[in-house]
């Protein structure tokens, strides 16, 4: 045998041996995820995905969505349930332990104070710091900035929402000026600097409570805020000025300013501002959007407003504005309805008392709930303790959307409803706060903020007379990849929520 032939035979035998050895090696191991949600109806409003799939989660991230079998350290069978992106509430005033528990039960993974805001921004969530079940965050507060400017530079005290009763000593000079006095040029410049400081601190937009300080804030001051928002490419969240019921003047004001400055504007609780003219208000918003205004709006699915009895609107002709009387107003802590005498007395002696005023009609609410381009929020007031009642919307809004309006009344499709509480809020916020580019979607690479619910069971249970009843039907809730609810029960030691900040302009 020649050397060349011999080398060829040896090479052939070597390949055969290697192939035989390879055939005896075990197949490559499939990846093992931290958690697998198995067999649920996976729905993602951005891509339109709606299929029975398995979802793999590693650390804080969705790392697999597959029709094939996948393995996890923890395997959760969610057959017959909907696996959705975590719900995002853009308008909630209850960063309290009880408030967060109720919102988790309602499917919310991120709860934001954007209408009123906070200053300093990091002061928001003081009562849940390091013990947050769900994510939270705030805009920077124009009202708080105004108090700084109008009181000679003193920071307004952080509101104690955990039940401390302020004595009836009247408004101090700075607060009174902030509520009722038009700013001069120097004060206006300081307001702008303070609001900008809040944006640099990470405020997610600017909270503008125009209706609460309507007498004090003129067009020049509002324009300066819109110009600042345009500069920072961040939204203005505005409670528009209200006149007589259905008057669109306040809406026209902010739409005109948004168009002139290029600012993004979000109109809070549209039904509560538009009342009988919800169709007209929505038409005006859509027309403005068509003409190039970056404008969004929201609705809460309850037919009462919630605020403090000392709010400025109750110092005006509120019965004409709302079309109601004191017999339509309840004290939130007890559920008691007022007489004119008790209303006046409570307003004088306890101006911070939370009230619920019933002035909406279900047909107005339904029109906005059905609208595919209207975000749903809660506008929940502080839920402090089981001893005090609170308006039910901060407890059951999201389950009411899915349980009542989608399942029971078939007012809108499930995917459209999910878009209103996941994708659209994320899109509203993602330019100002890039963290939201990874929220509101159920896709690989997104944050593992996930709401799993039984569509046959989910329902709000809270009522105006008996609000302390958490929603039912949310079976699993993951926040940043950790279970807050598992098999329908709150995980008592789970506090994975984080405060979300915007990025300043120079970091975008």
Buried (B, 14 or more C-beta within 10 A) or exposed (E): EEEEEEEEEEEEEEEEEEEEEEEEEEEEEEEEBBBBBBBBBBBBBBEEBBEEBBBBBBEBBBBBBEEEEBBBEEEBEBEEBBBBBBBBBBBBBBBBBBBBBBBBBBBBBBBBBBBBBBBBBBBBBBBBBEEBBBBBBBBBBBBBBBBBBBBEEEBBEEBEBEEEEEEEEEEBEBBBBBBBBEBEEEBBEBBBBBBBBBBBBBBBBBBBBBBBBBBBBEEEBBBBBBBBBBBBBBBBBBBBBBBEBBBBEBBBBBBBBBBEBBBBBBBBBBBBBBBEBBEEBBEBBBEBBEEEBBBBBBBBBBBBBBBBBBBBBBEBEBBEBBBBBBEBBBBBBEBEBBEEEBBBEBBEEBBBBBBBBBBBEEEBBBBBBBBEBBBBBBBBBBBBEEEBBBBBBBBBBBBBBBBBBBBEEEBBEBBBBBBBBBBBBBBBBBBBBBBBBBBBBBBEEBBBBBBBBBBEBBBBBBBBEEBBBBBBBBBBBBBBBBBBBBEEEBBEEBBBBBBBBBBBBEEE
